Structures are given as C-alpha cells and as structure tokens.
Amino acid sequence: MSDYLLEQIIGEGPGYQDWLATHVRLDAIKRRVRLYHVRTESSKEDRGKLERAALREFQLLETLQHPGILRIHGFSEHELGPALIFDHDPLEIRLDHFLSQQRETLGVGTRLELMRQIAEVVRFAHDKKVIHRGLCPQGILVTDPSTSHLRIKILNWQVGYREGSTTSKVSQAVSATSHVDRLVEDATTAYMAPEAIADETNLGEHLDVFSLGAIAYHLFSGEPPAANGLELSNKLRETKGLQISSVMNGAGESLQDLIKFATHPEVTSRIDSVADFLEHLDVV
C-alpha cells in the first residue's frame, strides 16, 4: 500500500471500508482501495473469515474481466489487513442512490437498458462458472449518471464462488463461504434468495436469478422489495414471488410475470437461468 495515499472513505460494509486513494507519485491516478480490517476483529475466527473474503474477492475478479465489472488492479497488505485496489470514477454513483435521485424522471426505456446490462454481466459471470450470491443495487455503480449513455459496474463479489474447471488452471475453484449473513449488509439480504441465507449449501445460478428479479422490482417501481431478508421471506410466503403491481400502477403483465417468476421462493418454479431471464426481459 506504499504506492497509494488513503484520502477519504467512500463506502463501507461488514468488515471493510472503501477509500478514495491517490498514487503517491502520479497524483492523477485515483483508485478505490478496499481495506478489510482483520487486525481489529476480536476473534481468530473473525480474522480468518475476513482474510478469506478478501482473497476470495480478488481470486474471482482476477480472471473476470468485463466492462460491466469494476476492474481490480491488485491485492496488497496494509497494517490493518488485506487491501484490494480497484478502478475509481469520481462521477460514479450507487444504483440505489441513482434510482432515488431520478425516481420521477427516469424513463422506462432507460430502466430496461440498465436491467439488461446488469443481467448480461451476470450471464457473463455464469459463463465463467462464477456465481455472485449477493447482487443488490448497493453493489452496482452507475457511471456517467448525467448523460444518456448510462453504464453499470458490478462490485462486492466477496460472497461469490467459482466452480472448478478440469480444462483450465485459470478457472480453478474458489469455494463458497458458509458465513454469507456475516459478510453482507442487512439491506442486501432483501435482494437475496431465501435459500441463500437459510441453506448455505444450496448453490447455483438460481441464486442470482432471484437477485435479478428483486433488482428489477426496485428498478421499475422505485421501491426496495423489502427492508431486509426477514421481511422479504414474509412477503414471499404470502405471494409466491414479488408482486410489482402492489407498488406500481400500470405494470404490464409481462413485467409482473418476469419479477414474480424470477423471485419465486421455490427454486423449481423459478426462471431457470439468466439467459431465460433475458428472454423474458425481451418480452417486457
């Protein structure tokens, strides 16, 4: 970390802080530096959990290069713990903040385009055998928010995993954590499939399909699907999938079906894959 000067906190989550940092010799170079605070954790178990989260995030992103994924530049050590170095754009804004600011002016065409971009990035990750598991608007950045050419970048991959490949050493397995609830914020669980928290051995693309449906609910209605995972589970128990018509007037049947069947609590009744999700989005 001797190459960068930490200037101010620009984000934080369970066990980490994101800092705006400037290169000590090249002051035009700005980076987002994620510091995992393992030194201040009280127990050996907690320290190990955060060290593994930092390493997992780096290992997944090192081989996951895509314009819609926040680019990582390296893994370093700081006196406080592991540090990940990312791209930084001073104009980028979190998707949930962007939706709040643009609630009255954002057109349906722009919402559709944002949703398509998010889903296509997730499909790319799935093609690389990577599952995110913690997708939510708080973990998606919108770049150039004042222009008509909105682009997204997904971050926060620390609860993700990668299935191993027998044909490529580059794509060796990155195991899933069994501490999902400790590594995500409470608000994030409002976008996570119920089985992601209740049964951490239940892995697969269906977890991200659910999150895409919950993000679509927020994108088109302007409202989060729930305050947290508990409230979400109570909603799903009653409705068998999120009902956007309950918070949005004039939602078309195809949009209602997309969100309902992407967020169905029973995996066998859920949209099968992100490719299928995108086909449903075409109909919308």
Secondary structure, DSSP 8 states (H G I E B T S, - for coil): -TTEEEEEEEEEETTEEEEEEEESS-TT-EEEEEEE--TT-SSHHHHHHHHHHHHHHHHHHHT---TTB--EEEEEEETTEEEEEEE--TT-EEHHHHHHHTTTT--HHHHHHHHHHHHHHHHHHHHTTEE-S---GGGEEEESTTSS--EEEE---TT-EE---SS-STT--B---S-HHHHS-GGGGGGS-HHHHH-TT--STHHHHHHHHHHHHHHHHSS-S-SSHHHHHHHHHHHSS--GGGT-TT--HHHHHHHHHHS-SSGGGS---HHHHHHHHHH-
